[in-house]
Amino acid sequence: MWGVLMSVVAIVLMKSGGLANLQTMTLMVALPFAVLMLVMCFSLWKGLNADKNTLRLKLIQPVFSGRGKNGKTAWNK
C-alpha cells in the first residue's frame, strides 16, 4: 500500500510540474530523516565513548582496590 501511494504521489508531481517539483518534494521529505540520522550517529558515538570509559574504570579499579594504608596488598594480610 505504501509503495503504491508513493508511486501515485511521484506520478502526480511529475505531471503537475515536472522533475523540479519531484526533486523539491523528495528533498523536503528526506531532510528531517537526514537530521535524525545525524542525531542518532552522535548519540551512538557518545554511548560508545561512555562504554569505553566505563570499561576502562572497571579494569583499573581492581589494580588500586587491593592497596591498604601501608601500601600492603590485601593478599599479604
Secondary structure in CASP SS format (residue, H / E / C, confidence):
PFRMAT SS
TARGET T0000
AUTHOR 0000-0000-0000
METHOD secondary structure of the structure
MODEL  1
M C 1.00
W H 1.00
G H 1.00
V H 1.00
L H 1.00
M H 1.00
S H 1.00
V H 1.00
V H 1.00
A H 1.00
I H 1.00
V H 1.00
L H 1.00
M H 1.00
K H 1.00
S H 1.00
G H 1.00
G C 1.00
L H 1.00
A H 1.00
N H 1.00
L H 1.00
Q H 1.00
T H 1.00
M H 1.00
T H 1.00
L H 1.00
M H 1.00
V H 1.00
A H 1.00
L H 1.00
P H 1.00
F H 1.00
A H 1.00
V H 1.00
L H 1.00
M H 1.00
L H 1.00
V H 1.00
M H 1.00
C H 1.00
F H 1.00
S H 1.00
L H 1.00
W H 1.00
K H 1.00
G H 1.00
L H 1.00
N H 1.00
A H 1.00
D H 1.00
K H 1.00
N H 1.00
T H 1.00
L H 1.00
R H 1.00
L H 1.00
K H 1.00
L H 1.00
I H 1.00
Q H 1.00
P H 1.00
V H 1.00
F H 1.00
S H 1.00
G C 1.00
R E 1.00
G C 1.00
K C 1.00
N C 1.00
G C 1.00
K C 1.00
T E 1.00
A H 1.00
W H 1.00
N H 1.00
K C 1.00
END
